[in-house]
Amino acid sequence: MNNKKYKATMGVIAGLTVITGGLFAYDNIYLEKQKEADLTTIYLAKNDIQAHTKITPEMFDGVKVQSNSVIPNTVINLESVKGYELKGGLLKGETLSAQRLETADTKKDGNLLLEIIPDFVGDVAVQDNIKVYVQMSNRDTGEVTVKELFKEKKIIPSGEQGLIEGVSTTSTTNSNEPVGYHVNASEEEVENYYIAKATGQLIVIKIEDVDTNSISSKEIKPFDKNDEDVKNASKESATSNEGLAVMTYTVESGDTLDTLALKFKTKNETISGLNEGKTTFKAGEMIQVPAN
């Protein structure tokens, strides 16, 4: 091979080497950086999260996705929403979006810290979502009615007012007094609470559902201070089961002492007293309950 052909061949090889190196750099460095630049982090719930829970980073996994596939209002900066509350619950693996967050503008619970002191309460604790009912007896007929005082509330620590700065409306200073549960409430809700407390027995039940928006109480009407049932109610009611008309009931799945008392418009003690003091029942079991 003469010198000219050798030099030409080496020049071609060198050129191909440069082109190959350039393509490699383009594919493996430039394009990779471009792909990384086109990615956005979204946040998925690690586990089921109940409604009205405050957001913390530990609750979510960050996942990178193509920016052009991110749905509007998806949260892409978790620090910016830290401390916000969820309006509704999130299921495991569900994406966090701004539409699911409760802000000071959308929060409807009010800016007062109310202490609920129930007459009957299930197994509830701080951060649980609860429903609150009031059970009243007609002072003339003795007929028992149940009204829904609060459809949903979240129990919060006594020193915490949630997203809105609040003030305490009550306080428990005597260790012998019943345990109270603190919730955020509006002025109207505080007024309704004290009217309900004065006219009936308060019942607090934990909401087990992740999303409280799915909870409905079609059979139980909301508490209305102007309702005739409230005006004619008496807090004093008989505690004896003597002379009480009873019937047999087959326990259904999900029935508890709390739900049975609500269903048959009576007290937990009445159901328990009619069934040899039992407080738990199995599905399919035949028990005695007040006849409606």
N, C-alpha and C positions, 0 to 999 in steps of 0.2 A: 504494500500500500504506500503510494507516494505521500509526501509531506502535506500536500494540499488536501488530499482526501482525508488524511488522519485528522488534521485540524478541523475540517468540516464536520467529521463524525463526532469528535469530542465536543464541538460547539453545540451540535444537536442534542447530545446526551446531557450536557450542562443545562441547556434550555429546558429539556424535559424534566430534569431534576428540579429546577427552579419552579416550573409550573406545578409539578407534583407536590412540592413543599408548600406552595401557595394554596393549592386546593385543600391540602391536609389542614393547614392553619385556618382556612376559611370554614371548613366543615367542623373542625374540632375545637376551635377557639372562638372565632367570631360568631358563628351560628349558635354555639352553646351559650355565649354571653347574651346574644339577642333573645334566645329562648328564655333564659333566666330573667331578662328584663321584661319579658311579656307575661311573666307569672305573677299571680296575686295570691296572698294567703287568705283563706277563709277559715271559719272556725266551726267545728262539729262537736256536738255535745258528747262527752265521754260516756255518760249514763243518763237515764231519765232525770229531768230536773223539774220540780214542781213550780207551779205558777207563783209569782210574787217573791221568788228567790233572788237575792242579790247576786249579781254577776261577779265571779272571781276567775282569774286565769286558769286555775287548777281544774275547772269544770270542762275545759275544751281542749281538743286537739287541733293544732294548726295544720292545714292542708294546702299545698300550693296547686293552683289550677291556672289554666290559660285565662288571661285577663278578659278576653273577649267573650268568655263563657260565664262570667260572674253576673248574676242577676242583680238589677238595681236594688239598693237599700240593704244589700248584704254587708254585714260588719266585716271590715278588712283591717281594722285597728282595734284590737281588744282593749288596749289601755284606755282608749277614748271613751269606752262605755263601762269601765270598771266601777262597781258600786251601784249601777242602775239595776232596777228590778225587772223581772219578766212579767208581762201582762198575762200571758198564758204559758203553760208548761212546754218544755221541749223534750222530745223523745230521743233516745240514744241514737247518735248519728245524724240528727237533724241540724241543719245550718242555722246559725244565729243571724237574724236580720234586725234592722232598726225598727221594723214594724212590730216586732215582738217585745219591744222594750217600753217600760213605763217611765215617763219623765215627770218633772214637776208640773208640766202643763197638762199631762194626760192623767195623772194620778187622781183617783176619785175618792180615796179613803178619807181624806180630810187631814187637817193639820193639828188635831188634838190627840193626846195619848190617853186612851181610855182603859181603865182596868176593869175587866169583866170578872165578876165573882159569881160563878155558877152554883146552882143548887145540885145539879147532877152533871157529871163530866166523865167522858171516856178516857182512854189512854192518849193524852195529848202532851206536847212539849213545845218549847221555843222553836220557831221556824215552821211549825205545822200550819197547814191551812185548815180552818174550822168553819162550821156552820153553827149558828146560835138560834135556838128556838125558845119560845116562851109558852108554857103550859098554864092555862087559866081555868078556873072553875066559876060557873055562874053562881052568884050569891043567892039567887032565888031557887033555881032548879037543880043546882049541883052539876049540871052538864059540863063536861070537860072539852075544851077546844085547844088546839095547838096552832100557833102562828110562827112564821119564819121572821125572826128579828134581824139577823144578818145572813145574807146568802153566802157570803164568803169573806173571811178575814184571815190575816196571817198573824200568828202570835210572834211578837218581837220582844227582845230583851227590854227590861224596864227602863234602861237608860238610853234607848235608841228610839228615834222618831222617824226612821225611814228617810226618804228623800226630802221631806219637807220638815223644817224646824218646827217642833211642836211644844206643847206644854202639858204637864200632867194634870189630869182632872181629879184623880183620887190617889190615895196612897194607903198602903197597908203597913201599919207600924206595930201592931200587936201580933206576936208570933202565934197567938191562939186563934187569930182570925182565919177564915177560909183562904185558901190560896187563890190569888187572882192571876188573870192572863191579860197581858197588855196588847192592845191593837191600836192602829191609827183609825181615827173616826172624825166625822164632820160634826158640826154643832147640832144638827138635826138628829144624827145618830146617837149622840150623847143624850139628848133629851128623850128619845125613844127608849134608850137603855134604862134610864131611871124610872120611866113610867112602867115599862115592862117588869122591872125588878120589884116595883111596888105592888103590882097587880097579879103577878104569877111566879112560877118557878122557871128558872133559866136552865136550859139544857145545852151543853156544848159537845159537839161531835166532830171528830177528825174527818177531813175529806181525804180519802185515799187516792182519788184520781189524780193523774199528773196534771191535766189541764182542767182547772176549775170551771172553765167556760162550758164544759160538757155536763156540769151539774145542774139539775133542774128539780124543782119541787112543785109540780103541777097540782098535787093533791093538798098541799099545805099553802094557805094563802099568806101573803106578806103581812107583817104587823102594821096596824094603822091605829094610831092613838085616838082617832075619832070614830073607830068602829064600835058598834053596839056591844060586841063581845068584850071589848076592852073596858068600856064604861061600866058594864054590869059584872065585871070580874071581881073575885075576892081571892086574896092570897091565901086565906085560911081554907083548908080543905081537909076532909076526913082522911085519916091514915089507916083506919081499920078496914079489913076486908069483909067484916061481918055483914051479911045481908047483900053482898055484892053478887050480881048476876054474872055467871061465868059460862064459858063454852070451851070446847076442845079445839085446838089449833095444831096443825101439822107444821113443824118448823121447816122453813125453806133455807136453801143455801144463801149465806150472807146475812141471815137474821142474827142480831145481837140483842142483848138486854136493852141497849139504847134504842135501836130501831123498832123493837117490839113495843116498847113503851110509847113511842111516837105513833106507831101504827094503830094501837088500840087506845090512844089518848088517855094514858094513865102514867103512873110513876114507875120507875125501875123497881122500887120496893114492892109495889103491888104485884107485878109479874113474878118477882122472886118469891114473895110470900105465898102466892097461889101454887108454887111449885117446889115446896119444901126447902125454900131458901136458896135454890140453885141460881147461879148468875150466868152460866154458860149452857148452851143447848146445841145439840147436833142436828143436822139436816135429817128430816124424816121422823124426828122425835115428836110424840104427842104431848102437848102441854096444856095447861089451863090458863085462859086469858079472860079479861072482862068482856062480857057480851055488849056489843054496841047497841 
